Amino acid sequence: MVVKIRKEHISKGIDKYKGVRQEDIEKLFAHGKLSAKVYRFGDGRMLVHYLTIDNALLYPNEETLMDSIILE
């Protein structure tokens, strides 16, 4: 299940769960003209912070995230 994260919880969650930037996946978003920072947590969850709207989505794993990306 994908969960929307309120903006006041984004940086707290990244710090608490020790998010590690995933620049390779960020490049996919940039290719689609989306400005986003992507973080992987130790338990495999993936957080995508959409910078233009200052919201984030938390994916249960990388596979779910990658399945949601449509490349055209």
C-alpha positions in Angstrom: 0.0 0.0 0.0 1.3 3.5 -0.9 0.9 6.1 1.8 0.8 9.9 1.4 3.2 11.6 3.9 2.3 15.0 5.3 5.0 17.6 4.6 5.7 18.2 8.3 6.7 14.5 8.7 8.9 14.2 5.6 12.3 15.3 7.1 11.5 13.8 10.5 10.9 10.4 8.8 14.1 10.6 6.7 16.1 11.3 9.8 14.4 8.7 12.0 14.6 5.9 9.5 18.0 6.9 8.2 16.9 7.4 4.6 19.6 7.0 1.9 19.3 9.0 -1.3 18.7 6.9 -4.5 20.1 9.1 -7.2 19.7 6.5 -9.9 15.9 6.5 -9.4 15.9 10.3 -9.1 17.3 10.5 -12.6 14.3 8.6 -13.9 12.0 11.2 -12.3 14.2 14.0 -13.8 13.9 12.3 -17.2 10.1 12.7 -16.8 10.6 16.4 -15.8 9.6 15.7 -12.2 11.7 17.1 -9.4 11.9 14.5 -6.6 14.3 13.1 -4.0 14.1 9.4 -3.4 15.2 7.7 -0.2 15.5 4.0 0.7 15.0 3.1 4.4 16.7 0.2 6.1 13.6 -2.0 5.9 13.3 -1.6 2.1 10.6 1.1 2.0 11.0 3.9 -0.5 10.1 7.5 0.1 9.6 9.8 -2.9 9.6 13.5 -1.9 8.1 15.5 -4.8 9.8 18.9 -4.4 7.5 21.0 -6.5 4.4 20.2 -4.4 6.3 19.5 -1.2 4.6 16.2 -0.6 5.8 12.6 -0.4 4.7 9.1 -1.0 5.9 6.1 0.9 6.1 2.9 -1.1 6.5 -0.5 0.6 9.4 -1.5 -1.6 11.4 -0.6 -4.7 9.4 -3.0 -6.9 6.2 -1.2 -6.1 7.8 2.2 -6.7 9.2 1.0 -10.0 5.9 -0.5 -11.1 4.3 3.0 -10.6 6.7 4.8 -12.8 5.5 5.1 -16.4 8.3 5.8 -18.9 7.2 7.1 -22.3 
